[in-house]
Amino acid sequence: MSGFDWPGLMRTGAAMGLRPVEFWALTPAELMLMTGRTATSSPMDRARLGEMAALYPDSLKETRDGGDG
């Protein structure tokens, strides 16, 4: 399940005057913002950022320009 009440969101979109093409062009975040609902997850904190950095470290590629200086 997606966690979204699609029939309810579609009814809300229609009540707001959105055309189908406008409704389906919205992202889930935009839909939630427009309906006044909040996200189910909290923003990433420093600890989680550290975990992500450890899992997916940046890799530096050495580049050589062939010059002397």
VMD Tcl script that builds the backbone (N, CA, C; Angstrom):
set m [mol new atoms 207]
animate dup $m
set s [atomselect $m all]
$s set {name element resname resid chain x y z} {
  {N N MET 1 A 0.846 -1.192 0.000}
  {CA C MET 1 A 0.000 0.000 0.000}
  {C C MET 1 A 0.881 1.240 0.000}
  {N N SER 2 A 0.381 2.287 -0.641}
  {CA C SER 2 A 1.170 3.505 -0.758}
  {C C SER 2 A 1.056 4.414 0.448}
  {N N GLY 3 A 0.045 4.212 1.277}
  {CA C GLY 3 A -0.132 5.095 2.422}
  {C C GLY 3 A -0.938 6.333 2.092}
  {N N PHE 4 A -1.359 6.477 0.854}
  {CA C PHE 4 A -2.151 7.628 0.441}
  {C C PHE 4 A -3.599 7.211 0.222}
  {N N ASP 5 A -4.510 8.053 0.630}
  {CA C ASP 5 A -5.936 7.854 0.378}
  {C C ASP 5 A -6.244 8.492 -0.976}
  {N N TRP 6 A -5.907 7.768 -2.059}
  {CA C TRP 6 A -6.055 8.351 -3.390}
  {C C TRP 6 A -7.478 8.796 -3.698}
  {N N PRO 7 A -8.500 7.997 -3.407}
  {CA C PRO 7 A -9.858 8.481 -3.678}
  {C C PRO 7 A -10.166 9.774 -2.931}
  {N N GLY 8 A -9.751 9.840 -1.669}
  {CA C GLY 8 A -9.971 11.056 -0.888}
  {C C GLY 8 A -9.206 12.241 -1.441}
  {N N LEU 9 A -7.946 12.003 -1.828}
  {CA C LEU 9 A -7.147 13.084 -2.409}
  {C C LEU 9 A -7.720 13.553 -3.741}
  {N N MET 10 A -8.226 12.609 -4.541}
  {CA C MET 10 A -8.833 12.978 -5.821}
  {C C MET 10 A -10.098 13.800 -5.604}
  {N N ARG 11 A -10.903 13.429 -4.612}
  {CA C ARG 11 A -12.100 14.221 -4.300}
  {C C ARG 11 A -11.709 15.621 -3.837}
  {N N THR 12 A -10.669 15.700 -3.012}
  {CA C THR 12 A -10.195 17.000 -2.535}
  {C C THR 12 A -9.693 17.842 -3.695}
  {N N GLY 13 A -8.945 17.230 -4.603}
  {CA C GLY 13 A -8.459 17.947 -5.782}
  {C C GLY 13 A -9.597 18.471 -6.627}
  {N N ALA 14 A -10.629 17.656 -6.815}
  {CA C ALA 14 A -11.790 18.091 -7.592}
  {C C ALA 14 A -12.516 19.227 -6.889}
  {N N ALA 15 A -12.639 19.141 -5.567}
  {CA C ALA 15 A -13.292 20.200 -4.801}
  {C C ALA 15 A -12.491 21.502 -4.874}
  {N N MET 16 A -11.170 21.391 -5.041}
  {CA C MET 16 A -10.319 22.572 -5.158}
  {C C MET 16 A -10.320 23.129 -6.579}
  {N N GLY 17 A -10.995 22.445 -7.484}
  {CA C GLY 17 A -11.084 22.910 -8.860}
  {C C GLY 17 A -9.934 22.470 -9.750}
  {N N LEU 18 A -9.158 21.490 -9.279}
  {CA C LEU 18 A -8.046 21.010 -10.097}
  {C C LEU 18 A -8.563 20.128 -11.225}
  {N N ARG 19 A -8.046 20.354 -12.412}
  {CA C ARG 19 A -8.345 19.451 -13.531}
  {C C ARG 19 A -7.503 18.191 -13.344}
  {N N PRO 20 A -7.917 17.062 -13.922}
  {CA C PRO 20 A -7.152 15.821 -13.752}
  {C C PRO 20 A -5.673 15.975 -14.111}
  {N N VAL 21 A -5.371 16.664 -15.200}
  {CA C VAL 21 A -3.977 16.837 -15.604}
  {C C VAL 21 A -3.197 17.629 -14.541}
  {N N GLU 22 A -3.839 18.580 -13.902}
  {CA C GLU 22 A -3.192 19.347 -12.839}
  {C C GLU 22 A -2.992 18.495 -11.593}
  {N N PHE 23 A -4.014 17.711 -11.254}
  {CA C PHE 23 A -3.921 16.827 -10.084}
  {C C PHE 23 A -2.772 15.844 -10.244}
  {N N TRP 24 A -2.707 15.156 -11.376}
  {CA C TRP 24 A -1.698 14.112 -11.555}
  {C C TRP 24 A -0.305 14.679 -11.790}
  {N N ALA 25 A -0.190 15.965 -12.075}
  {CA C ALA 25 A 1.120 16.596 -12.223}
  {C C ALA 25 A 1.734 16.951 -10.873}
  {N N LEU 26 A 0.922 16.950 -9.816}
  {CA C LEU 26 A 1.426 17.285 -8.478}
  {C C LEU 26 A 2.245 16.137 -7.900}
  {N N THR 27 A 3.232 16.484 -7.096}
  {CA C THR 27 A 3.969 15.460 -6.356}
  {C C THR 27 A 3.181 15.144 -5.079}
  {N N PRO 28 A 3.435 13.993 -4.456}
  {CA C PRO 28 A 2.764 13.715 -3.186}
  {C C PRO 28 A 3.006 14.811 -2.147}
  {N N ALA 29 A 4.218 15.364 -2.119}
  {CA C ALA 29 A 4.515 16.432 -1.159}
  {C C ALA 29 A 3.642 17.665 -1.432}
  {N N GLU 30 A 3.447 17.995 -2.696}
  {CA C GLU 30 A 2.598 19.139 -3.046}
  {C C GLU 30 A 1.148 18.881 -2.649}
  {N N LEU 31 A 0.687 17.656 -2.872}
  {CA C LEU 31 A -0.678 17.301 -2.468}
  {C C LEU 31 A -0.855 17.451 -0.965}
  {N N MET 32 A 0.115 16.961 -0.204}
  {CA C MET 32 A 0.024 17.038 1.244}
  {C C MET 32 A 0.032 18.490 1.704}
  {N N LEU 33 A 0.866 19.313 1.086}
  {CA C LEU 33 A 0.925 20.727 1.437}
  {C C LEU 33 A -0.398 21.424 1.140}
  {N N MET 34 A -0.966 21.145 -0.016}
  {CA C MET 34 A -2.219 21.780 -0.414}
  {C C MET 34 A -3.388 21.375 0.468}
  {N N THR 35 A -3.351 20.156 0.980}
  {CA C THR 35 A -4.454 19.675 1.808}
  {C C THR 35 A -4.235 19.935 3.292}
  {N N GLY 36 A -3.074 20.501 3.639}
  {CA C GLY 36 A -2.796 20.818 5.033}
  {C C GLY 36 A -2.348 19.637 5.858}
  {N N ARG 37 A -2.052 18.538 5.208}
  {CA C ARG 37 A -1.578 17.355 5.933}
  {C C ARG 37 A -0.080 17.449 6.108}
  {N N THR 38 A 0.425 16.784 7.133}
  {CA C THR 38 A 1.859 16.804 7.393}
  {C C THR 38 A 2.482 15.490 6.978}
  {N N ALA 39 A 3.781 15.526 6.744}
  {CA C ALA 39 A 4.515 14.318 6.364}
  {C C ALA 39 A 4.552 13.353 7.544}
  {N N THR 40 A 4.652 12.072 7.237}
  {CA C THR 40 A 4.672 11.063 8.291}
  {C C THR 40 A 6.066 10.848 8.847}
  {N N SER 41 A 7.084 11.338 8.164}
  {CA C SER 41 A 8.440 11.167 8.666}
  {C C SER 41 A 9.022 12.517 9.064}
  {N N SER 42 A 9.986 12.476 9.949}
  {CA C SER 42 A 10.602 13.713 10.421}
  {C C SER 42 A 11.816 14.046 9.555}
  {N N PRO 43 A 12.256 15.299 9.597}
  {CA C PRO 43 A 13.437 15.680 8.827}
  {C C PRO 43 A 14.671 14.905 9.307}
  {N N MET 44 A 15.647 14.774 8.423}
  {CA C MET 44 A 16.872 14.068 8.767}
  {C C MET 44 A 17.664 14.865 9.802}
  {N N ASP 45 A 18.128 14.176 10.849}
  {CA C ASP 45 A 18.949 14.846 11.857}
  {C C ASP 45 A 20.427 14.541 11.605}
  {N N ARG 46 A 21.292 15.147 12.410}
  {CA C ARG 46 A 22.745 15.001 12.221}
  {C C ARG 46 A 23.184 13.545 12.326}
  {N N ALA 47 A 22.609 12.790 13.252}
  {CA C ALA 47 A 22.990 11.385 13.423}
  {C C ALA 47 A 22.669 10.575 12.168}
  {N N ARG 48 A 21.481 10.796 11.611}
  {CA C ARG 48 A 21.093 10.066 10.398}
  {C C ARG 48 A 21.962 10.484 9.217}
  {N N LEU 49 A 22.317 11.766 9.141}
  {CA C LEU 49 A 23.210 12.227 8.092}
  {C C LEU 49 A 24.552 11.516 8.193}
  {N N GLY 50 A 25.074 11.355 9.418}
  {CA C GLY 50 A 26.325 10.628 9.626}
  {C C GLY 50 A 26.225 9.178 9.171}
  {N N GLU 51 A 25.089 8.542 9.464}
  {CA C GLU 51 A 24.871 7.159 9.021}
  {C C GLU 51 A 24.885 7.071 7.494}
  {N N MET 52 A 24.193 8.007 6.859}
  {CA C MET 52 A 24.133 8.013 5.399}
  {C C MET 52 A 25.513 8.268 4.792}
  {N N ALA 53 A 26.284 9.177 5.394}
  {CA C ALA 53 A 27.625 9.481 4.897}
  {C C ALA 53 A 28.528 8.250 5.016}
  {N N ALA 54 A 28.374 7.486 6.090}
  {CA C ALA 54 A 29.172 6.271 6.268}
  {C C ALA 54 A 28.777 5.198 5.253}
  {N N LEU 55 A 27.477 5.098 4.966}
  {CA C LEU 55 A 27.000 4.107 4.000}
  {C C LEU 55 A 27.367 4.467 2.569}
  {N N TYR 56 A 27.334 5.755 2.258}
  {CA C TYR 56 A 27.555 6.219 0.891}
  {C C TYR 56 A 28.623 7.316 0.872}
  {N N PRO 57 A 29.873 6.936 1.101}
  {CA C PRO 57 A 30.932 7.952 1.162}
  {C C PRO 57 A 31.190 8.565 -0.212}
  {N N ASP 58 A 31.608 9.822 -0.204}
  {CA C ASP 58 A 32.027 10.470 -1.435}
  {C C ASP 58 A 33.337 9.835 -1.873}
  {N N SER 59 A 33.499 9.671 -3.156}
  {CA C SER 59 A 34.768 9.143 -3.648}
  {C C SER 59 A 35.411 10.198 -4.535}
  {N N LEU 60 A 36.658 10.452 -4.293}
  {CA C LEU 60 A 37.389 11.428 -5.080}
  {C C LEU 60 A 38.155 10.709 -6.175}
  {N N LYS 61 A 38.035 11.213 -7.374}
  {CA C LYS 61 A 38.781 10.652 -8.487}
  {C C LYS 61 A 39.983 11.546 -8.728}
  {N N GLU 62 A 41.134 10.926 -8.827}
  {CA C GLU 62 A 42.333 11.704 -9.116}
  {C C GLU 62 A 42.328 12.082 -10.579}
  {N N THR 63 A 42.656 13.328 -10.829}
  {CA C THR 63 A 42.754 13.779 -12.207}
  {C C THR 63 A 44.168 14.275 -12.448}
  {N N ARG 64 A 44.655 14.031 -13.602}
  {CA C ARG 64 A 45.992 14.483 -13.975}
  {C C ARG 64 A 45.863 15.269 -15.270}
  {N N ASP 65 A 46.469 16.467 -15.244}
  {CA C ASP 65 A 46.385 17.286 -16.443}
  {C C ASP 65 A 47.613 17.136 -17.334}
  {N N GLY 66 A 48.591 16.399 -16.854}
  {CA C GLY 66 A 49.770 16.146 -17.669}
  {C C GLY 66 A 50.780 17.274 -17.636}
  {N N GLY 67 A 50.489 18.338 -16.889}
  {CA C GLY 67 A 51.404 19.483 -16.825}
  {C C GLY 67 A 52.387 19.354 -15.681}
  {N N ASP 68 A 53.318 20.274 -15.621}
  {CA C ASP 68 A 54.331 20.284 -14.576}
  {C C ASP 68 A 53.955 21.161 -13.406}
  {N N GLY 69 A 52.848 21.804 -13.437}
  {CA C GLY 69 A 52.686 22.753 -12.409}
  {C C GLY 69 A 51.431 23.006 -11.827}
}
mol reanalyze $m
mol bondsrecalc $m
mol representation Tube
mol addrep $m
